[in-house]
Every structure is written in C-alpha cells, then in structure tokens.
C-alpha cells in the first residue's frame, strides 16, 4: 500500500511485479474472506468508518487542496461515506443478502423425487475498483464500490484517481491500518495507480470483477477488456448520463417558478459535477420556464472545477454542443479553455425537440455546470423525445399526477432510466435500501445492478447450490442448525 509520500515511478517490469505481488496476497485472502462470518466483516467495515472519522481533520483539508470543493461539502461527504460503511455492516449482519435457501429431500415432490438442495450467495473473489474524481470520499478509496465488495467478502485492489493522489494515499493508509487492526487478513485491501496498471489489472486472471465510475470512453475501454478475456468477468461501470427532466404543459403554466428553482438548484449543485445532474430540460415551446431558468442561471457565480483535466473536458464538450445545428446560448457564458484561472459559470443552451430528434448527440452528457433546454410543440413530440433517449441514471417528470400524460411519461421513462422521479430532483443520492443508482447503457454497463444502496453488494456475489452435502460440510448459512442466525427459506417458506 502507498504511503502519503509519492513513490518513485516504477519501471514497467517493476510495476508488473508490484501488481503481481498485490494480486498474490489478495488471492490468498479470498478464501479466508469467503469463510468469514458476516459479523466479522461488519466489524472490519465499522473499524474503517471509525478510523476515517478520526482522521477527518487531516483528510478534509487534503481534499480541499486537491479538488477545490468546499469544506462543508467534503465534511458532509465524509460523513456519508462512514454512514454507508456502517449501514452495509448492519446489512450483512442481518444476512438476508446471502439468500440462504434450503430444499430438504422430498420423495413425494410433484415432479418426482427431490434431492436435498441448498443454495446461497458466495463472494466472487478479488475485485478491481477504479476510484472516481467527483466524490473524493464517497466514490473513491473507501467509497461505495470498495465498501460493498468488502461487505460481500471480496478482497479489493483499488486504482486511485489521479485527481486527488495525496488524499487517496492518506485515505488508503487509514483503510489498511483499520482493517489490519480489526483482524482482517493481509490482502483484503490494496491500492495502486496508473492507466496501464488499471489495464493490466482488469486483464489479470486473478481478478473476478471490476467496478468503475468515470467517462464513457474510459469505462468502455475497460469493459471491452473485461469481456474479451479468455474467461470474461462482470464489469460494473457507471459511465454517463444527462438525466433529462420533462415538464408538461400543465406544470409549465401552473408552477413555472417552482420548476425553474428546482432545476437550477439541481443543475448547479457542486458546479454541475454530480453524475445525476439534470442536463436536459424538455419544456413546451414558449414556456415561461425557459426565461426563468435563464435568469437564475445568470445569477450563479462561477466555481473552479475539480481539476484541470475536467475543466478542459468541460470546455471542449460544451463548445462542441454549442456549435451543433439548432443550438444557441441562452444564458450564462461559454468557458475559456485557454485560461486555467477561469472558474466556469453556469451556461444554458437552447434548442428544439425537432433538432434533438434529428441529432441524438444533443442529448449527450456535458460534465459540468451546463444544461440544454429543449422546446417541444405537442405531446407527441414530447413522448418521441422520451422514447428516443439513450440509457440514463435518472429521469424526472414535472407534472400533475392525475394527468394521463404523466403516467405515460413515467412508464416510458422507466424503460430508459434506473430511477424515475415525479416533481423532485435527482441530485443528493441517498444511501438506503431501495436506492437504484444504475440504468441502461451508457449510464451503466450492467443494467440490473446499482452502485449505491444495500443492493450494491449483489454485484460481488454469485449463487452456489449444494446437493446431497452432509451438514458438517455445508457453509454455516445453509446448515439446519443455522449458526450464523441468517434468514433461511426452508422448503419454500421463510423461516
């Protein structure tokens, strides 16, 4: 594991040897973790949360220096990270994620004699995790992917994000110390860095799954490597989302101020650097919402983005969108790519549903404080835009619940997004039991999963059935004596 001091850059041979050593230890730890009781792993997660809280006075200032995010936001995010670790600890202690199912032998079973069958979820093995840039705590070294993989019983080898290297090193050291001090085996967590190291990691046969939050191009490259291996592995990538919001004519006429206030607050939160930022607002032509949004956007001050690479990417992608046919700048100002000191202010672009239907690239994500307002002429055009969307993390409807169009929109958008909101806004993703933070491609590469919430554990386990195995040889969760005290479904009924 890295120390807070920057190491010398290893040679390619040295880097390969270093990564190989980390993977050897992780592979040795995998069966130990698989055999560990959920209560043991819960203790490890709680120890990490405690150590992070104790280190906040060092971690938060480091994060401020490397990400330009304010202290209040970072302190809140660190608290969220610790809450997430503890909630996952509580969840695995309950044991329901194991889905322990017991079918006793039954010679009179309806389709013929049934053998003794017992099924449960087992951890995959060593997992590769790529830290994100925009949440230096909650989606980084000790973030949701790391926490849920450890909760599942999988060793983690993490690729640190280059946007906050000193914070990553300090956090990684605390995580390693906490795990070791709580009795976790060597190899349960390790950290590395570098693009080439990441490519080598996802190709290594000892890695059983990958989890990534970042760009479409970077995530897709890793996904392609994961599925083209001699033995393909699952790759859980969160890649991109414009998170559209659709405003019905009724909502536009009855509460334009509420719609404008909510949209601008969500769009500009964190300088537009949330993965659930609403970047597309679909409104009736001539709606007062357009001018109201423009007025509010013009009053929001600029703020520095996370790092220079993101600033340049934002300027380039926004410039590309603004140059497309049928798009104009409606409010705010275009950022300067040539001025590193430029703190981008929010920018609002404007177009039409007809232009978006003719050019799907108008609906691509711009990561930063920008959004595109699209005006539609009638309900048919509105539904055509909703039906033509690429996969999204979220989709919002602003409308009256009794309106038939609202029901149609919700049904349509449920086929396009992982989370559908009515008269609410998507930023501020809660860590809870029913959360869904994923969606159809390109929002994520695995449509049936979530990276936030308790179901995030499901990505790192797989089912195994045991037939005719005597009780002493069964995993504890499948024994009739049930020494772990986990929920068991016995002969079709929950015990």
N, C-alpha and C positions, 0 to 999 in steps of 0.2 A: 504494500500500500504506500502511496505517496505521502511524504511529509509536507508540511506547509511550505517548505523550500522547493523551488523549482529544480528538478533534476537536470543533469546534462542530457541532451538528446541522444538516445542510444542509436547505435548503428542498426541497419536492417536486421543483421544476424542477431544482434543483442536484443532488439525489440522482440523478435520472434522467440528467442529463448526465454525472455521475461514473461511474455504472454503464455508460452507453453507451461512455465512453472506455475503461474496463477491457475491455469486450467487443470493442471495435475492435482493441485490441492483442492480445487473446487470439486473435481470428480471424486476424490476420496471422501469429501464431506457429504456428497449427495446421499449415500445410503444411510448415513448417520441421521441426517435431517429427515429422511423418509420414515425412519423408525421412531423419531422423536414424538412425544405426546404433544397435542395441540397446546396444552397448558405450558409446556416448556418453551415452545416458540413464542407464545404470548408473553412470557416473561422477558424474552430477548427484545421483542418489539417495545415493550414498556420501558426497558432499560435504555434503548436508543432515544425514545421520546424524552426521558428524564435528562439524559446527557445533552441533548440538543437544547433543552430549556436552560440548563445550567451554563451552556456556552453562548447564550444569546448575546451577551454584552460584547463578545468578540465577533460573532458571526454576522450580526446585523450591520455593523459599520463596514465590514468587508464587502458585504453585498451592496451597500450604498455606493462604495467606491467603484465597484466593477459593473454595476447595472444602471446607475442613475435613478434608481427607484427610491421613493421617499421612505423615511424611517417607519412611518405609521403603516404603510403598505407592507413593508418587509416584516415588521414585527407581527402583523396580523397573519401573514403567510406562514411564518414560522410556527405560530400557534396552531394554524390549520394543519400543518404537517404533523405536529405532535398529536393533535386530536385524531388525525387519520391513523397514525400508528396505534394508538390506544383502542380506537374503535375496531380496527382489524384484529387486535389482540382479543378483544371481547368476542368478536365473531367466531374466531377459530376455537376459542374455549367452549363455545356452545356446541361446536362440532357438526352443525347441520350441513356445512359445505361439503362434508365427506359423503353425504347421501348414502349412508350405510343401509343396504337392502338385503334382507335375508329371506330366502325361499326354502323352507325345510323340505326334505324329500317327501313326496306325496304319491303313493302308488295309484291313487284314485283320481289324479288330476285329469281334467276334462279332455285333453288331447292325448292322453297316455301317461304312463308313469313319469313323474318328475324327479330328477336328481336333486340333491342338496346343492343349491346355488347361492352364492353370496357375492355382492357387488359393492364396490366403494371407489371413491376417487383417490388417486395416488399422485404424488408430485412428479413432474416431468424429469427433473434433473437440472443441471447447471443452465442458467438463463443469462442471456446478454441483454443489457439495458443501456439505452442511449439517453443521457440527460437532456432536458430542454433548456432553451435560453430564457424564455419569458417568465418562468416561475423558478427562480434560483433556489427555492426550498421545496415547494410542493410538487414539482415535476423534475427535480434534479436528483442529487446524490441520494438523499433519504426520502425521495418523493414516492408517489403512488405506485409506480411500477416496481421499484425496489421493495417497498413495504408489502405489497400484495404477493410478490414472488417469495419473499421470506416467509410470509404467513402460510403460503401453500406448502412450504418445506423445500424450496428450491434454492441452492446457492446462487448468488448474483455476482457477475462480473460486469462492472459498470464502466461505460465510456464517458468520461467527464466532458462537459461542454466547454469549448474554448472561450466562450464569452465571459466566464467567471472562474478562471483557473485557481486563484488563491482561495476563494470561497469553497470551491469544490474540494481542494486539498484539505482545508481545515475541517469541513464537514465530514469528509471521508475518514479522517483520523478519529474524530469523535465517534462515528458509527462503528468503526473497527474496535476501538477501545471498549465501547459499551457492550458490544456483542461478546468480546472476549471475557470481559469482567462478569457477564451474566452466565458464562458457562457454555456459550456456543462453540462448536468445533472450529478449528482452523479451516479456512477456506470457505466459510459461509458468506463472506463478502470481500470483494477486492475491487480496486479501481485502476483504470488505465486511461489512456488518452490517445488521440490522433485518428485521422481519417483512415489511413492504411491499417492501423491496428484494428479499427472497427470492422473493416472489410475482412481482415484475417479472422476476426472473432466469429463473425456470422458464418464463415465457411468451415470453421473447425468442427469436426465430427463430435466433439465432446459437448458442444452447445446444443441444447434441445429446444430452445425457443428464443425469439428476440422481441423486445419491446422498445418502441421508438416514438418520440414526439418531435416533429420538425417539418421541414419543407417537403413538398410533393416530390421534387427531384431527388433529394437525398434519401427519403424514405422508400421511394420506388426502387432506387438502385439497390438498397439493402434487401428489400422484399424479393427482387428478382434473384439475388444471390441465395437467399434462404430457400426459395422453392426450386432452384436449379441444382442444388447439391445432389450428390448420389443418393443421400437419404434426406428428402425435403423436410423442413421443420416449419412450424407455425411462426408467423411474423406479425406481431400486433403493432401496426404503425398508425399513428394519428398524423395526417398529412396536410389537410387544408379544408377550409370551409368558409363560405361567405355569409352563412346564417341569415337567410332572407327574412324580411318581415313584410307581410301583406296587409294592407289597410283596405277594408271595404268602404263603399261609398257612404254607408250609414255612419260608420265610425269617423270617417273624414269630416262629415258635416256636423255631427253632434259633439265631438270632443277632439278637435284638431290640436288644441294646446296640450292636452294630456299625451297624445300620441307623439307630438314633437318633443316634448320634455323627456319622455321616456326613451325615445330613440337616441337623442343626442347624448343623454347621460350614459347610456349603454355603449354607444359607438365610441365615445371619447375616454371611457374609463381606462386607466393605465396607458394613456396615449394610444389607444386602439390596438394594443399588443396582447389582447386575450384571444385565445383560439375560438371563443364563442362570440366575438364581436359581431354585431349585426352590420354587414357591409353593403346590404342591398335593401332598399325601401321601395316597395311597389305600391303606388297610390293612384287614385283616379286623376285623370287629366284635369287641370285647373284647380286642384285641391289647395286649400289654404295651408295644408300641412307643409307643402314644399317651401313656401316663403318663411314659415315659422321655423322650420328646421334650419334654413339658411341664416336667419337672424341669430339663432342660438349658436350655430357653428362659428359665425364670425366673431362672437364674443369670447370664445375659448382660447386661452393663451397657448402658445407653443410649449412643448416639453421635449427634452432630449430623449432619444430612443435608447434602447438597451445597449447598443454598441454600434461601431462604425459600419460593420457589415450589414446590419439590419437597416441603418439609416440609408445606405446606398441602395439596398434592395428595395426599400420603400419608395425612394425617389424614382428609381427605374420603372418599377411596376406601375406606379401612379401615372408617370409620364406616358407609358405605353397605353394605358387605359384611356387617358385624356385625348390621345391622338386618334383613337378609333372613330370610324364614321358614326355620326349621330350622337356624339358625346360632347358636352360642353362643361366648363367650370361654372358652377352656380354660386358658390360661396367659399370664403377662405382663400388660401393662396397655395400655389404649387411650391413644393420644397426645392431648395437649391442643392443639387448633387455635388457642386464644386466647393461648397462652404462647409467644412467639418464642424464649425461652430453653430450652424443653423439648427435651431430647435423647431422641428416641424409643427406648424399649427394645423388644426383640422381642416380638411378640404372636402367640399361637397361637389360631386359631379352630377350631371343631369342627362337623362336620355329618355327613350320611349320603349314601350313593350315591343313594338314592331321591330325596333333596332336590336333589342336583346334576342328576340326570336330568330332574327336573321343572323346574328353573330353571338354564339354561345360564350365567346371569350369575354364579353362584357360582364358575365357572371362569375368571373374568377376572383379569388381572394387577393386583396391588397392588404398586406400585413402592416398595420399602422393606422393613424388617425384619419382615415378617408372612407367615404361611402358614396354609393351611386344611387340616386333617386330615379326610379323608372315609372313613367306615367302610362296608364292604360286607358283605353276608350270605353270598354264594356266588360261585363263579367266573363264573356267568352275569352277575351284576350288575357284577363287575369288568370283564369284557370289554365290557359295554354302555357303561361309563364311558369306556373306552379308545376304543371305536368312535365315540363321540359327541363327542370332543374337537374343538375348532377347531384350526387350524394352529399348530404350535409350533416353536420353535428346537430344543428338546431334549425327550426323554422317557426316563425311567430305569426299568429293571426291577430289583428286588431279588429274586432267586430262584435256585434251583439249575439250572444249565444243562441237566441231564438231565431236568428236569421238562417234560412236554409243554406245560403251560400257559405256560411261559416262552417256548418257541418261538412259540406262538400270539400271545402278547403282543408279542413283537419284530416279528413280521410285521404285526400290526395297527398298531403304533405307527410302523413305517416308512412307513405311508401317511398319518401325521399329523404327523410331525416331520422336521426336516432331519438330526438326529443322534440316534441311539438308543444308550443306554448300558446295560450289564449290570453290576450290582454296582459301580458307580462313580458319581461325582457331577459335574455339568456345569460348575461354575464353574472359572475358570482356563483359558480357551480358549487352546490352544496355536496359535502361528503356525507352520504346517507345510504340507506338500504335500497331505496327504489331508484337511485340515480342511474341514468344511462348517458354515458359520455362516449359515444361512438356513432357510427352511421354507415350508410353505403359508401363505396369508393367514389371519390377520392378522400372523403372525410376520414375514413379508416380503411385498412386493408383486410379487416376481419369483421364483417358486418354484425355477427352475432355476439360481440363482446363489448365490454366497457372498460375504460381505464380509470374511472372514478367510481367510488362506491364499493359496497361489500362484494358485489358480483365480479369485481376485478380479479379476485382470487381464482375464478373459474378458468382464466386463461392459462394457468400454470399447473393444472391437474388434468388427469385423464382417467377414464374408468377402467377398472380391472375386475373381472369376475373369477371367483374361486369355486371349483366344482369338486365335491366329494373330499374336501380337505378337512382333516380332523381338527377339532377346536384348538389344541395346543399349537398348531402350526399356522393358524389364521392370524391376520393382523388383529390387534385388540378391538378395533371398532366393529369387527364382524363376529366376534365371539358371543355366544349366548350369555355369558357372564357380564359382558359389556364393561370391562374395567375402566374405560375412559368415560363412561356415562354419556355417550353421544346419542342423539336421536336415531332410532333404528326403525325401518319399515319392515315388519315381520309378516310374511305371508299376505302381503298386500295391505296391511294395516299399520299405521304409525303407532309405535309403542310409547 
